[in-house]
Amino acid sequence: MPQIGQMVRIIKGRDAEKLGVIVNILDDRFVLVADGDKRKYDRAKRKNLIHLELLDFISPEVARSILETGRVTNGKLRYAVAKFSDEKVIALKKGDHIDG
């Protein structure tokens, strides 16, 4: 089940293999995804859940901001994506492997 602030990897479409953050849940099939860079919060992309890989990382900054104010800054979205990417690189340096 998707959650606001959860990181996703886009599997299908023009943005395939890019990371994003769930900023809104529309219904049981669709969510809005933004990354703060190419896809800003104001123009979040509507994506079908079957075209996304839900990752096990939820950005507390993004989730808290959306729940408190109903919005999130693009800077926080960029920070969340960068933080997740950095943690993934650090894990690789420790000897972990990426499936693929």
Residue frames as a rotation matrix with the C-alpha (Angstrom) as fourth column:
MET 1
0.582 0.813 0.000 0.00
0.813 -0.582 0.000 0.00
0.000 0.000 -1.000 0.00
PRO 2
-0.197 -0.707 0.680 1.56
0.639 -0.618 -0.457 3.34
0.743 0.344 0.573 -0.99
GLN 3
0.379 0.237 -0.894 2.14
0.863 -0.438 0.250 6.12
-0.333 -0.867 -0.371 1.54
ILE 4
0.934 -0.063 0.351 2.71
0.084 -0.919 -0.386 9.84
0.347 0.390 -0.853 1.15
GLY 5
0.555 -0.811 0.187 6.43
-0.798 -0.455 0.395 10.57
-0.235 -0.368 -0.900 1.17
GLN 6
0.497 -0.342 0.798 7.36
0.108 0.936 0.334 7.09
-0.861 -0.080 0.502 -0.04
MET 7
-0.309 -0.695 -0.649 10.15
-0.719 -0.275 0.638 6.79
-0.622 0.664 -0.415 -2.60
VAL 8
0.657 0.503 0.562 9.31
0.037 0.723 -0.689 5.04
-0.753 0.473 0.457 -5.87
ARG 9
-0.674 -0.733 -0.089 11.21
-0.130 0.000 0.991 3.93
-0.727 0.680 -0.096 -8.93
ILE 10
0.307 0.780 -0.545 9.28
-0.722 -0.182 -0.667 4.51
-0.620 0.599 0.507 -12.15
ILE 11
-0.245 -0.354 0.902 9.22
0.155 0.905 0.397 1.34
-0.957 0.237 -0.167 -14.25
LYS 12
-0.100 0.326 0.940 7.19
0.972 0.232 0.023 2.34
-0.211 0.916 -0.341 -17.32
GLY 13
0.836 0.546 -0.048 6.86
0.505 -0.802 -0.320 5.49
-0.213 0.243 -0.946 -19.36
ARG 14
0.681 -0.538 0.497 9.06
0.101 -0.603 -0.791 8.39
0.726 0.589 -0.356 -20.38
ASP 15
0.336 -0.521 0.785 10.54
-0.864 -0.502 0.037 8.69
0.375 -0.690 -0.619 -16.88
ALA 16
0.908 0.044 -0.417 11.48
0.043 0.979 0.197 5.00
0.417 -0.197 0.887 -16.61
GLU 17
0.215 -0.833 -0.510 14.27
0.814 0.441 -0.378 4.21
0.539 -0.334 0.773 -14.11
LYS 18
-0.447 -0.334 0.830 13.95
-0.114 -0.899 -0.424 7.59
0.887 -0.284 0.364 -12.38
LEU 19
-0.643 0.177 -0.745 13.20
0.756 0.305 -0.580 8.12
0.124 -0.936 -0.330 -8.72
GLY 20
-0.372 0.572 0.731 10.29
-0.161 -0.815 0.556 10.10
0.914 0.089 0.396 -7.35
VAL 21
-0.991 0.123 -0.059 8.28
0.069 0.079 -0.995 10.71
-0.118 -0.989 -0.086 -4.21
ILE 22
-0.285 0.957 0.051 4.57
0.805 0.211 0.554 10.05
0.520 0.199 -0.831 -3.74
VAL 23
-0.989 -0.072 0.133 2.97
0.007 -0.900 -0.436 13.42
0.151 -0.430 0.890 -2.96
ASN 24
-0.310 0.938 0.157 -0.71
-0.903 -0.238 -0.357 12.42
-0.298 -0.253 0.921 -3.15
ILE 25
-0.916 0.167 0.364 -2.80
0.217 0.971 0.101 9.24
-0.336 0.171 -0.926 -3.30
LEU 26
-0.705 0.662 -0.254 -5.71
-0.682 -0.535 0.498 9.66
0.194 0.525 0.829 -5.70
ASP 27
0.546 0.831 0.108 -7.37
-0.831 0.522 0.192 6.26
0.103 -0.195 0.975 -5.29
ASP 28
0.588 -0.301 0.751 -6.44
-0.254 0.812 0.525 2.58
-0.768 -0.499 0.401 -4.99
ARG 29
0.651 -0.333 0.682 -4.78
0.719 0.559 -0.413 2.61
-0.244 0.759 0.604 -8.47
PHE 30
0.360 -0.455 0.814 -3.28
0.564 -0.589 -0.579 6.06
0.743 0.668 0.045 -9.01
VAL 31
0.396 -0.339 -0.853 -0.84
0.749 -0.417 0.514 8.34
-0.530 -0.843 0.089 -7.17
LEU 32
0.953 -0.224 0.205 0.87
-0.063 -0.807 -0.587 11.65
0.297 0.547 -0.783 -7.91
VAL 33
0.478 -0.869 -0.130 4.66
0.823 0.391 0.412 11.49
-0.307 -0.304 0.902 -8.15
ALA 34
0.931 -0.287 0.225 7.14
-0.170 -0.888 -0.427 14.39
0.323 0.360 -0.876 -8.13
ASP 35
0.399 -0.859 -0.322 10.91
0.880 0.457 -0.130 14.72
0.259 -0.232 0.938 -7.78
GLY 36
0.619 -0.087 -0.781 11.28
0.412 -0.810 0.417 18.47
-0.669 -0.580 -0.465 -7.24
ASP 37
-0.457 -0.848 -0.271 13.57
0.077 -0.341 0.937 18.85
-0.886 0.407 0.221 -10.24
LYS 38
-0.992 0.128 -0.005 12.07
-0.009 -0.025 1.000 17.90
0.128 0.991 0.026 -13.60
ARG 39
-0.167 0.973 -0.161 8.69
0.451 0.221 0.865 17.10
0.877 0.072 -0.476 -12.09
LYS 40
-0.835 -0.152 0.528 7.76
-0.283 -0.705 -0.650 19.85
0.472 -0.692 0.546 -9.63
TYR 41
-0.840 0.537 -0.083 5.17
0.327 0.378 -0.866 19.52
-0.434 -0.755 -0.493 -6.86
ASP 42
-0.291 0.767 -0.572 2.72
-0.488 -0.634 -0.600 21.80
-0.823 0.105 0.559 -8.68
ARG 43
0.241 0.320 -0.916 2.86
-0.963 0.192 -0.187 19.58
0.116 0.928 0.355 -11.77
ALA 44
-0.421 -0.373 0.827 3.14
-0.591 0.804 0.062 16.14
-0.688 -0.463 -0.559 -10.18
LYS 45
-0.613 0.100 -0.784 2.72
-0.688 0.421 0.592 13.22
0.389 0.902 -0.189 -12.58
ARG 46
0.351 0.786 0.509 -0.29
-0.868 0.478 -0.139 10.93
-0.352 -0.393 0.850 -12.23
LYS 47
-0.556 -0.615 -0.559 1.05
-0.748 0.663 0.015 7.37
0.361 0.426 -0.829 -12.28
ASN 48
0.634 0.686 -0.358 -0.59
-0.518 0.720 0.462 3.96
0.575 -0.108 0.811 -12.13
LEU 49
0.455 -0.450 0.769 0.75
-0.785 0.206 0.585 1.85
-0.421 -0.869 -0.260 -9.25
ILE 50
0.798 -0.166 0.579 1.50
0.283 0.952 -0.117 -1.07
-0.532 0.257 0.807 -11.57
HIS 51
0.710 -0.568 0.416 4.03
0.339 -0.243 -0.909 1.19
0.618 0.786 0.020 -13.33
LEU 52
0.344 -0.564 0.751 5.89
-0.756 -0.640 -0.134 1.94
0.556 -0.522 -0.647 -10.09
GLU 53
0.032 -0.391 -0.920 8.21
0.511 0.797 -0.321 0.02
0.859 -0.460 0.226 -7.80
LEU 54
0.819 0.291 0.495 7.46
-0.266 -0.572 0.776 1.03
0.508 -0.767 -0.391 -4.21
LEU 55
-0.162 -0.960 -0.230 10.73
0.067 0.222 -0.973 1.34
0.985 -0.173 0.028 -2.30
ASP 56
0.388 0.282 -0.877 11.18
0.802 0.365 0.473 0.77
0.454 -0.887 -0.084 1.44
PHE 57
-0.727 -0.606 -0.324 12.05
0.686 -0.660 -0.305 4.39
-0.030 -0.444 0.896 2.19
ILE 58
0.467 0.852 0.237 9.61
0.802 -0.521 0.292 7.04
0.372 0.054 -0.927 3.39
SER 59
-0.549 -0.664 0.507 10.92
0.426 -0.744 -0.514 10.59
0.719 -0.066 0.692 3.66
PRO 60
-0.146 0.522 -0.841 9.81
0.979 -0.046 -0.199 11.92
-0.143 -0.852 -0.504 7.06
GLU 61
-0.766 -0.185 -0.616 10.40
0.180 -0.981 0.070 15.52
-0.618 -0.057 0.784 5.95
VAL 62
-0.888 0.444 -0.120 8.11
-0.242 -0.228 0.943 15.23
0.392 0.866 0.310 2.93
ALA 63
-0.334 0.798 -0.502 5.41
0.655 0.579 0.485 13.26
0.678 -0.167 -0.716 4.77
ARG 64
-0.318 0.171 -0.932 5.38
0.859 -0.364 -0.360 15.69
-0.401 -0.915 -0.031 7.71
SER 65
-0.897 -0.082 -0.435 5.25
-0.060 -0.951 0.302 18.76
-0.438 0.297 0.848 5.45
ILE 66
-0.744 0.655 -0.132 2.34
-0.109 0.077 0.991 17.43
0.659 0.752 0.014 3.37
LEU 67
-0.197 0.703 -0.683 0.37
0.833 0.488 0.262 16.29
0.518 -0.517 -0.681 6.42
GLU 68
-0.371 0.001 -0.929 0.88
0.756 -0.580 -0.303 19.60
-0.539 -0.815 0.215 8.27
THR 69
-0.499 0.062 -0.864 0.48
-0.217 -0.975 0.055 22.15
-0.839 0.215 0.500 5.46
GLY 70
0.584 0.731 0.353 -0.93
0.146 0.333 -0.931 20.19
-0.798 0.596 0.088 2.52
ARG 71
0.913 -0.366 -0.180 2.13
-0.297 -0.294 -0.909 21.15
0.280 0.883 -0.377 0.43
VAL 72
0.534 -0.846 0.016 5.82
0.543 0.357 0.760 20.42
-0.648 -0.397 0.650 0.16
THR 73
0.498 -0.429 -0.753 8.63
-0.613 -0.789 0.045 22.50
-0.614 0.439 -0.656 -1.30
ASN 74
0.912 -0.219 -0.347 10.50
-0.199 0.503 -0.841 21.30
0.359 0.836 0.415 -4.35
GLY 75
-0.015 -0.963 0.269 13.71
-0.805 -0.148 -0.575 21.65
0.594 -0.225 -0.773 -2.34
LYS 76
-0.065 0.062 0.996 12.48
-0.833 0.546 -0.089 19.06
-0.549 -0.836 0.016 0.17
LEU 77
0.900 0.404 0.163 11.59
-0.233 0.763 -0.603 16.72
-0.369 0.505 0.780 -2.68
ARG 78
0.592 -0.759 -0.271 15.06
-0.384 0.030 -0.923 17.13
0.709 0.651 -0.273 -4.22
TYR 79
-0.205 -0.660 0.723 16.63
-0.961 -0.003 -0.275 16.57
0.184 -0.752 -0.633 -0.79
ALA 80
0.369 0.435 0.821 14.63
-0.626 0.770 -0.127 13.35
-0.688 -0.467 0.556 -0.25
VAL 81
0.994 -0.022 -0.110 15.64
-0.076 0.592 -0.802 11.93
0.083 0.805 0.587 -3.64
ALA 82
0.282 -0.959 0.037 19.29
-0.542 -0.191 -0.818 12.91
0.792 0.210 -0.574 -3.12
LYS 83
-0.093 -0.273 0.958 19.33
-0.982 0.186 -0.042 11.46
-0.167 -0.944 -0.285 0.41
PHE 84
0.724 0.414 0.551 17.92
-0.327 0.910 -0.253 8.16
-0.607 0.003 0.795 -0.83
SER 85
0.879 -0.435 -0.192 20.43
-0.085 0.254 -0.964 8.05
0.468 0.864 0.186 -3.70
ASP 86
0.038 -0.907 0.419 23.33
-0.806 -0.276 -0.524 8.80
0.591 -0.318 -0.741 -1.33
GLU 87
0.138 0.068 0.988 22.27
-0.832 0.550 0.079 6.06
-0.538 -0.833 0.132 1.09
LYS 88
0.957 0.235 0.172 22.10
-0.095 0.811 -0.577 3.62
-0.275 0.536 0.798 -1.80
VAL 89
0.561 -0.822 -0.099 25.65
-0.294 -0.086 -0.952 4.55
0.774 0.563 -0.290 -2.92
ILE 90
-0.104 -0.589 0.801 26.96
-0.983 -0.064 -0.174 4.17
0.154 -0.806 -0.572 0.65
ALA 91
0.527 0.367 0.766 25.36
-0.527 0.849 -0.044 0.73
-0.666 -0.381 0.641 0.88
LEU 92
0.969 -0.202 -0.142 27.07
-0.021 0.508 -0.861 -0.28
0.247 0.837 0.488 -2.37
LYS 93
0.195 -0.956 0.219 30.44
-0.671 -0.293 -0.681 0.80
0.715 -0.014 -0.699 -1.02
LYS 94
-0.008 -0.146 0.989 29.93
-0.940 0.337 0.043 -1.55
-0.340 -0.930 -0.140 1.92
GLY 95
-0.886 -0.456 0.080 29.75
-0.389 0.828 0.404 -4.50
-0.250 0.327 -0.911 -0.48
ASP 96
-0.049 0.935 0.350 26.03
-0.017 0.350 -0.937 -4.81
-0.999 -0.052 -0.001 -1.16
HIS 97
-0.908 -0.201 0.368 24.85
0.330 0.198 0.923 -5.69
-0.258 0.959 -0.113 -4.63
ILE 98
-0.312 0.822 -0.475 22.12
-0.735 -0.526 -0.427 -4.22
-0.601 0.216 0.769 -6.79
ASP 99
-0.141 0.366 0.920 19.81
0.453 0.850 -0.268 -6.71
-0.880 0.379 -0.286 -8.47
GLY 100
0.555 0.430 -0.712 19.71
-0.368 -0.641 -0.674 -6.03
-0.746 0.636 -0.197 -12.12
